[in-house]
Amino acid sequence: MRKVVVAVLFVFLAAATLYPAAGDIAALKKADQDWAKAAQSGNIDQFMSFVGDDVYMCGPDGKWTKGKAAARQEWSKMLADSSFKLSWTLDSADMSKDGSLGYTRGSFQGSQGGKPFSGSYATVWKKGKDGKWLAAVDIASAAPPQ
């Protein structure tokens, strides 16, 4: 009987290490949505607090930036523009078995200079040393013109 209990306990412990806990995925989803709120606030410091130092970002124009300084430069211009509006909706999220990497994906919409835009996004997140999720790769794909 004791061997059975130990075996069952071992199986449960092994299974727990194979899949991230629901709370971990909820924290990843929260990071994505908190980042969206930071974008809506227009506060560049708050927005950049979700971005990793070595981030790669690709906007709807297909141009890549590398590094937090380059991302800050690009986003500072957009967030300072009072006509720039951006929001996004999370569709799904998942993470690696060890909980160190995750992704979120969804759709975005906004406007700039009175012109609407929309599309899809995917963000790869990396957990920082302090346990905070930071964007490592962010890709925005514009919706085709209608």
N, C-alpha and C positions, 0 to 999 in steps of 0.2 A: 504494500500500500504506500509506503513512504517513497519508493522508487517512482510510483505513478504520480504522486503529488509533485515530486521534484521534476519529473519529465514534463508535466503540464505547466508548471511554473516556468521552466526553461522555454517552452514553446511560446508562452505569453510574452516573456521578456524578449525573445528573438523577434516576435511579430511587432512589438512596440518599437524596435529599432529599425524596422523596414519601412515604415510609413511615418511621415510627420504627424504630430498631434493636430487636431482640429484647431486648437488655440493658436498654434504656430501659423497656420494658414490664415486665421482671422487677423493676426497681427500684421501679416504681409498685406492683406487686403486693406487694413486700416492705414498702413503706410502709404499705399497707393492713393487712397481717398484723402488723406491728410495732405499729400502733395498736391492734389487737385485743388484743395481749398487754398493752399499757399499760392498757387498760380492765380486763382481768382482774387486773392487779396492784393496782388500787385507788389508785394514785399519781396524784393530780390533776395535778401538775406534769409528769410523764411523759406523761400523756394529752394535756394541752394543748399539748405541744411539737409535736403533729401538726396543730394547728389554726391557720389563718390569722387575721390581725387582723380582717378584715371578713367572717368566716364567717357564713353563714346555716345554721341547723339547724332541722329539723322532726322532732319525735319522733312516736312512734306515736299520740299524742293529737291530732296535727294542728296543734299550736301551734308557731309559728315564733319563734326567737330570732335576733337579729342582733348580731354582734360577739363578740369573744373574751371580753370581760368578762362578758357575759350568758351565754355558753356555759359559762364557768368556774363561774358561780353555780349554774346548773342541774346541771351534772355533779358539782360538789362535793357536793351533797346526795346524789345517787345513789351516788357512789363511797364516801362516808362510811358508808352504810347497809350493815351487815355481811350483811344478807339479800339485797342486790342482787348478782346474778350476771349476766354478759353475755358472750357469745362470738358470733363471726360467722364465716361461711365464705364465702370469695371464690369467685364463679362465673366472672367474666370481668373483663377490664380492657382498655382501649385508650387511645390518646392522639392528640392533634392532630398534624398533619404536622410542625409546627415543634417539637414536644416540650414546649410550655409548659403545656398543659392535658391532663388525662387524666380518666378515670372508672374507678371500680370498682363492681361490683354483686354482690350475693349475698344470703344469708339470715342471720338472726340468731335466737338463742334465749337464754333466760335465765329468771330468776325474781326476784321481790321479795316479801318478806313471805309466802313460801311459795306464791305464785301464779305459775305458769309463764306465759311470754309468748314469742311468736315472730313472725316476719314477714320482710320483705324490706328491703333497703337499697340506696341508690345514693349514691355520693359523687363529687362533682366535685373534682378536685385541681388545684392551681395550683403550678407550680414556683417556689420562692422564689429570691431573688437569689443565695443560697448553694448553689442546686441541690437543696435539700431539698423534697420534696413536702409541701404543706400542704393540708388540707381547706378548700375554699372554699364548698361547698354539701354538706350531708349531710341526706339524707331517709330516714326510717325509716317503713315502712308495716306496720301490725299485720296479722297473719294473721286472717282471719275466725274468730269463735268456732265451736267444733265442738259 
